[in-house]
Amino acid sequence: METKELHKHLSKFGRDVVKVSKSNLTRKGMKDSGALYNSIRYELDASPNSFNLGLFMEDHGRYLDEGVRGAKSSSRAPNSPFRFGTGTSKGSKSMASIMADWAKRKGLQWKDKDTGRFMSHASMGFLIARSKYNKGVAPSLFFTKPFEAAFKRLPDELVERFALDVEKMLKHTLKDTLKK
């Protein structure tokens, strides 16, 4: 396979994964602030004997894609490598304040069933964060499914020549897909 043809197929692969992943975020209502959406991209460096295809996105995209097991229940994401309650959070803001900001951006405000008054966004953020922490976050596969579908469309010659294995490539890609 010539370098030109290799570049054509891998560029199409990267474009397709990025396009469908972004479409999935929008369709599933996960676009929110647009930071994750805008961060999804690919970079390709192809030569006659090798290639380097990088797919990139914000760190939290991996959690949304693969899901997160809860501290008390892992039924939402039983196969996820991530779990709440490990003490490895890197963020500077608490999950409660992130959820409060999200509820405010979405214009959500619940009523307290006892008093009938609207809850503060901070209270809502706490309740949402507590639920996610305990129950986990279900995987959306917004990235994994387009990756696997695009991989299946790669020419057999390309897959055989470079001895590509979708499972290994996906694990490696997801591990290195974090934002540069």
C-alpha positions in Angstrom: 0.0 0.0 0.0 1.4 3.4 -1.0 1.9 6.2 1.5 -0.6 8.3 -0.3 -3.3 5.6 -0.1 -2.4 4.9 3.5 -2.7 8.6 4.4 -6.1 8.7 2.6 -7.5 5.7 4.5 -6.2 6.8 7.9 -7.3 10.4 7.4 -10.8 9.1 6.6 -10.7 6.9 9.7 -9.7 9.9 11.9 -12.2 12.2 10.3 -15.0 9.7 10.7 -14.2 8.9 14.4 -14.1 12.7 15.2 -17.2 13.5 13.3 -19.4 10.7 14.7 -18.0 11.2 18.2 -19.0 14.9 18.1 -22.3 14.0 16.6 -23.0 11.5 19.4 -22.2 14.2 22.1 -24.7 16.5 20.5 -27.3 13.9 19.9 -27.1 12.5 23.5 -27.3 16.0 25.0 -23.7 15.8 26.3 -22.3 18.8 24.5 -22.9 21.1 27.5 -20.2 23.9 27.5 -18.6 22.6 24.3 -15.1 22.1 25.8 -15.1 18.3 25.2 -16.8 18.7 21.8 -14.2 21.3 20.7 -11.3 19.2 22.0 -12.0 16.1 19.9 -9.5 15.9 17.1 -7.0 13.7 15.3 -3.4 14.0 14.1 -1.8 11.8 11.5 1.8 11.1 10.6 2.1 8.4 7.9 5.2 7.0 6.1 5.7 3.9 3.9 6.5 1.6 6.9 4.7 3.2 9.8 2.1 5.6 10.9 1.1 7.5 14.0 -2.5 8.3 14.3 -3.5 10.2 17.5 -7.0 10.9 18.6 -7.4 13.5 21.3 -10.0 14.9 23.7 -10.4 16.4 27.1 -9.6 14.0 30.0 -13.2 13.8 31.2 -14.3 12.4 27.8 -12.9 9.1 28.8 -15.1 9.0 31.9 -18.2 9.8 29.9 -17.3 7.2 27.3 -16.4 4.3 29.6 -18.6 5.3 32.6 -17.6 5.3 36.2 -18.5 2.7 38.9 -20.1 4.1 42.0 -18.7 4.0 45.5 -21.7 1.9 46.7 -22.9 0.3 43.4 -21.2 -0.6 40.2 -24.4 -1.6 38.3 -24.3 1.4 36.0 -20.7 0.7 34.7 -19.6 -2.7 35.9 -16.8 -3.0 33.4 -15.4 0.5 33.8 -11.8 0.9 34.9 -12.9 4.0 36.8 -14.5 4.2 40.2 -15.7 6.9 42.5 -14.2 6.9 45.9 -10.6 6.1 45.0 -9.3 9.5 46.1 -7.7 10.2 42.8 -9.7 13.2 41.7 -7.5 15.8 40.0 -10.0 18.6 39.7 -9.8 21.8 41.6 -13.6 22.1 41.9 -15.7 19.7 43.9 -18.1 17.6 41.9 -21.0 19.2 43.8 -20.0 22.7 42.5 -19.5 21.3 39.0 -23.0 19.8 39.1 -24.4 23.1 40.5 -22.9 25.0 37.6 -24.3 22.4 35.1 -27.8 22.7 36.6 -27.6 26.5 36.4 -26.4 26.4 32.7 -29.2 24.1 31.9 -31.8 26.3 33.7 -32.8 23.4 36.0 -34.2 24.1 39.4 -36.1 21.6 41.6 -38.7 22.3 44.2 -38.3 21.1 47.7 -41.2 18.7 48.2 -41.7 19.7 51.9 -41.7 23.5 51.5 -42.6 23.9 47.9 -39.7 26.4 47.5 -37.1 26.2 44.7 -33.8 24.6 45.8 -30.6 26.5 45.4 -28.3 25.3 42.6 -25.8 24.5 45.3 -28.2 22.1 46.9 -29.1 20.5 43.6 -25.4 20.2 42.8 -24.9 18.3 46.1 -27.8 15.9 45.5 -26.7 15.2 41.9 -23.1 14.7 42.9 -24.0 12.4 45.8 -26.2 10.3 43.4 -23.4 10.0 40.8 -20.8 9.2 43.5 -22.9 6.4 45.0 -24.4 5.0 41.9 -21.8 5.8 39.2 -22.1 7.0 35.7 -23.3 4.7 32.8 -21.0 4.5 29.8 -22.1 6.5 26.8 -19.7 4.9 24.3 -19.9 8.2 22.3 -16.2 7.6 21.2 -15.8 3.8 21.4 -18.7 2.9 19.0 -17.5 5.3 16.2 -13.9 4.1 16.7 -14.9 0.4 16.3 -17.2 1.1 13.3 -14.5 3.1 11.5 -12.0 0.4 12.3 -14.2 -2.2 10.6 -14.3 -0.1 7.5 -10.5 0.0 7.1 -9.2 -2.0 4.2 -8.1 -5.6 5.0 -4.7 -5.0 3.4 -4.0 -2.1 5.8 -5.1 -4.1 8.9 -3.0 -7.1 7.8 0.1 -5.1 6.8 0.3 -3.3 10.1 -1.0 -6.2 12.1 -3.7 -4.1 13.6 -5.8 -5.5 16.4 -8.9 -3.4 17.2 -8.9 -4.3 20.9 -5.3 -3.4 21.5 -5.5 -0.3 19.3 -8.7 0.8 21.1 -7.1 0.3 24.6 -4.0 2.1 23.5 -6.0 4.9 21.9 -8.2 5.4 24.9 -5.2 5.4 27.2 -3.5 8.1 25.1 -6.6 10.0 23.9 -6.2 12.6 26.7 -5.8 16.2 25.8 -2.3 17.2 24.8 
